[in-house]
Amino acid sequence: MKIRRGARKTRGHGDKSYPRVSASQRLRVPLITLLTDFGTVDYFVAAVKAVIFSSNPQARIVDLTHDIPPQDVEAAAFTLLAVYSSFPAGTIHIAVVDPGVGSSRRPILINCDQQFFVGPDNGIFSYACDRQAVHSFKVFEITNEKYFRHPVSPTFNGRDVFAPVAAALSLGVKPAKLGTEITDFVRLPSLKTTTSDDGKLLARIIHIDRFGNCVTNITPNDLTPKMIGAGATLRLRGKSVKSFRHHFAETTTARDKVFGIWGSAGFLELAAANESAATILRAQRGDAVVVSLK
């Protein structure tokens, strides 16, 4: 049967294609990011995405990483902190590194810095909130089971709780409909440095990347160019770091194999050209870093 020019073509029986969505409409669909320790060998990541698409076929999903070391909440918190602010307002971040899954730990939703964070209440979002004023974000315990996938598996809340809740947010459901506002959510130790009685800056390593660069919690506000010019020295595990570079291949007269460099996440890193600073320093996450001036 021919269709007259200008006539509307209707979908036939069994045609499961979705209506066309204009570019302007697609732009209004928030991004949903995924950060997990699931890896990509098993079905877990695909299952989370399937639940999101089942609720919102027009969802746009971005994989941040699925290679967080198993159960490493601090590594997940740092990775999320380093990347989330590059996303547009309204982005929904699902982060699932959840050693307490199935226990009494709460599922939570945070509205922070014009973005949403969905996942377990185990500190995974505390770094993202750490740089915000106390009253500039809201935290909700997710309690409305109407938005869960049923039955809820006690071992896979990423699929059965966090994915459908994120999908609901992407469809315009307000956080207050998903749960109850709380103030006592779990926080990791603060990223803020402190100062000793004798004026030394007390910091720590908060992350070691795959290249062996040691990321500290020192920011440019803590260690200014004037302080560096005055001879600031970093001490870690009995070793001293006195030189600083702008990029890894910079040629300097300093003989120090390990040097300080401002990393892309906004923190001072201890690095070594084409080598692992962590191996040279025998450093681990959590190690104290003390900064003093001559």
C-alpha positions in Angstrom: 0.0 0.0 0.0 1.4 3.4 -1.0 1.4 6.2 1.5 0.3 9.6 0.2 2.8 12.4 0.4 2.2 14.3 3.6 0.3 11.4 5.3 1.5 10.1 8.6 3.0 6.6 8.7 1.8 4.6 11.7 3.9 2.0 13.4 2.8 -1.5 12.5 2.1 -4.3 15.0 5.2 -5.5 16.7 7.2 -2.4 15.7 9.2 -1.7 18.9 11.1 1.3 17.7 10.9 4.5 19.8 9.7 7.8 18.5 12.3 10.1 17.1 13.7 12.5 19.6 15.0 15.9 18.4 18.5 17.2 19.2 17.0 19.8 21.5 15.0 17.2 23.4 18.1 15.0 23.8 20.1 17.8 25.3 17.5 18.1 28.0 18.0 14.5 29.1 20.6 14.5 32.0 23.7 12.5 31.7 24.0 9.5 34.0 27.6 8.4 34.9 28.7 5.1 36.3 31.7 4.5 38.6 32.1 1.0 40.1 34.5 -1.7 41.2 32.6 -4.2 39.0 35.2 -4.6 36.3 33.9 -5.5 32.8 34.3 -9.3 32.8 31.0 -10.0 34.5 27.4 -9.0 33.7 27.1 -6.4 36.5 27.7 -3.2 34.5 25.4 -4.3 31.7 22.6 -5.1 34.2 22.8 -1.6 35.8 22.5 -0.1 32.3 19.7 -2.3 31.3 17.6 -1.2 34.3 18.3 2.5 33.5 17.3 2.0 29.8 14.2 0.1 30.8 12.9 3.1 32.7 14.3 5.8 30.4 15.2 4.5 26.9 16.6 8.0 26.0 19.1 8.0 28.9 22.7 9.0 28.1 25.2 6.9 30.1 28.9 7.7 30.6 31.3 5.1 32.1 33.7 6.9 34.4 35.5 3.7 35.3 34.7 0.2 36.5 38.3 -0.5 37.5 38.3 0.9 41.1 40.1 -1.7 43.2 37.5 -4.0 44.9 35.9 -2.4 47.9 38.3 0.7 47.8 35.9 3.4 48.8 38.6 6.1 49.1 39.9 5.5 45.6 36.3 5.8 44.3 35.8 9.0 46.3 39.0 10.6 44.9 38.2 9.6 41.3 34.7 11.0 41.5 36.0 14.3 43.0 38.6 14.6 40.2 36.0 14.3 37.4 32.5 15.2 38.5 32.8 19.0 38.2 33.7 18.7 34.5 30.1 17.5 33.8 27.2 19.8 33.2 24.7 20.8 35.8 22.0 18.2 36.3 24.3 15.2 35.8 23.5 12.2 37.8 26.4 10.2 39.2 25.9 6.5 40.3 28.9 5.4 42.3 28.9 1.8 43.6 31.8 0.6 45.6 29.8 -1.1 48.3 31.4 -3.6 50.7 28.4 -3.1 53.0 25.8 -4.1 50.5 22.9 -6.0 52.1 23.7 -4.7 55.6 22.2 -1.8 57.5 24.1 0.8 55.6 21.7 3.2 53.9 21.2 4.0 50.2 21.5 7.8 49.7 21.0 10.5 47.2 22.9 13.8 47.4 22.1 17.1 45.6 25.4 18.9 45.6 27.0 21.6 43.3 24.0 21.4 40.9 24.5 17.6 40.4 23.1 14.4 41.9 25.0 11.5 43.5 23.4 8.1 44.1 25.0 5.2 46.0 25.8 3.7 49.3 26.2 5.8 52.5 29.8 4.8 53.1 31.7 8.0 52.5 32.0 7.6 48.7 30.6 11.0 48.1 32.2 12.9 51.0 35.1 14.3 49.0 32.7 15.8 46.5 30.9 17.4 49.3 34.0 18.4 51.2 34.7 21.5 49.1 31.1 22.8 49.5 29.7 24.9 52.3 27.8 22.7 54.8 24.4 24.1 53.9 25.0 24.1 50.1 24.0 20.4 49.6 21.2 18.2 50.7 21.4 14.5 51.5 18.4 12.1 51.3 18.1 8.5 52.6 16.4 6.6 49.7 13.4 5.0 51.3 10.6 5.0 48.6 10.6 1.4 47.5 8.1 2.3 44.7 11.1 3.3 42.7 13.2 0.1 43.3 13.5 -2.9 41.0 11.8 -5.9 42.7 12.7 -8.2 44.2 15.7 -6.3 45.6 18.8 -8.5 45.7 20.8 -8.2 49.0 24.0 -8.4 46.9 23.2 -6.1 44.0 21.8 -2.8 45.1 23.6 -1.2 42.1 21.0 -2.8 39.8 17.9 -2.9 42.1 18.1 0.4 44.0 20.7 2.9 42.6 20.0 2.3 38.9 16.2 2.8 39.0 16.5 5.8 41.4 19.0 7.4 39.0 16.6 6.7 36.1 13.8 8.3 38.0 15.9 11.4 38.6 16.6 11.6 34.9 12.9 11.6 34.2 12.3 14.6 36.5 11.4 12.9 39.9 12.4 15.2 42.7 14.7 13.9 45.5 12.1 14.6 48.2 9.8 12.0 46.5 12.6 9.4 46.7 13.5 9.6 50.3 13.9 11.6 53.6 16.4 14.3 54.1 19.2 13.4 56.6 22.3 15.2 58.0 24.2 12.3 59.6 25.7 10.7 56.4 29.1 9.0 56.5 32.2 11.1 55.9 35.7 10.1 55.1 38.5 12.1 56.9 38.5 15.7 55.6 40.7 16.7 52.7 41.7 19.9 54.5 45.3 20.2 55.6 46.2 21.4 59.1 49.0 23.4 60.6 51.3 22.3 63.5 52.2 24.6 66.5 55.5 25.4 64.9 53.9 26.4 61.6 54.5 23.3 59.5 51.8 22.2 57.0 50.5 18.8 57.8 49.1 16.9 54.9 48.8 13.3 53.6 48.7 11.2 50.5 45.1 10.7 49.4 45.7 8.7 46.2 48.3 6.9 44.1 47.6 6.7 40.4 48.6 3.9 38.0 51.8 5.8 37.1 52.9 5.8 40.8 52.3 9.6 41.2 51.4 10.3 44.9 48.5 12.7 45.1 48.5 14.8 48.3 45.6 16.8 49.8 47.7 20.0 49.4 46.1 22.7 47.2 47.5 26.0 45.8 45.8 27.8 48.7 47.9 25.7 51.1 51.2 26.0 49.3 51.6 29.2 47.5 54.2 30.2 44.8 55.7 32.5 47.4 56.1 29.6 49.8 57.7 27.4 47.1 60.0 30.2 46.2 61.0 30.6 49.8 62.3 27.0 49.8 59.4 24.8 50.9 60.5 21.3 51.6 58.2 18.2 51.7 59.1 15.4 54.0 57.7 11.9 53.6 58.8 8.6 55.1 62.2 10.0 56.1 62.9 11.5 52.6 62.8 15.1 51.5 61.4 16.6 48.3 62.7 20.1 47.5 62.2 20.6 43.8 59.1 21.5 41.9 58.2 21.3 38.2 55.5 22.6 35.9 55.5 19.5 33.7 57.0 16.0 33.8 59.6 16.5 31.0 60.8 19.9 32.4 64.6 20.1 32.5 66.0 21.5 35.7 69.3 21.7 37.5 67.8 19.9 40.6 69.2 16.4 41.2 66.1 15.2 43.1 64.6 12.3 41.3 61.2 12.9 43.0 59.6 16.4 42.6 56.4 18.2 43.3 54.0 19.0 40.5 50.5 20.4 40.4 48.2 17.7 39.1 45.1 18.1 37.0 42.8 17.3 39.9 44.1 20.5 41.7 46.3 18.8 44.2 50.1 18.7 44.6 51.5 15.4 43.5 54.9 13.8 44.2 56.2 12.4 40.9 59.3 11.1 39.1 59.9 11.3 35.4 59.2 8.0 33.7 59.3 6.2 37.1 57.0 5.5 40.0 57.4 8.0 42.8 55.5 5.7 45.1 58.0 2.9 44.5 61.0 5.3 45.1 59.5 6.7 48.3 57.9 3.4 49.3 54.8 5.5 49.8 51.3 4.4 50.6 47.9 6.2 50.7 47.5 7.8 54.1 51.2 8.5 54.6 51.9 11.8 56.3 53.4 14.6 54.3 55.0 17.5 56.2 55.8 20.8 54.5 58.2 23.2 56.1 60.0 26.4 55.1 63.7 27.1 55.5 
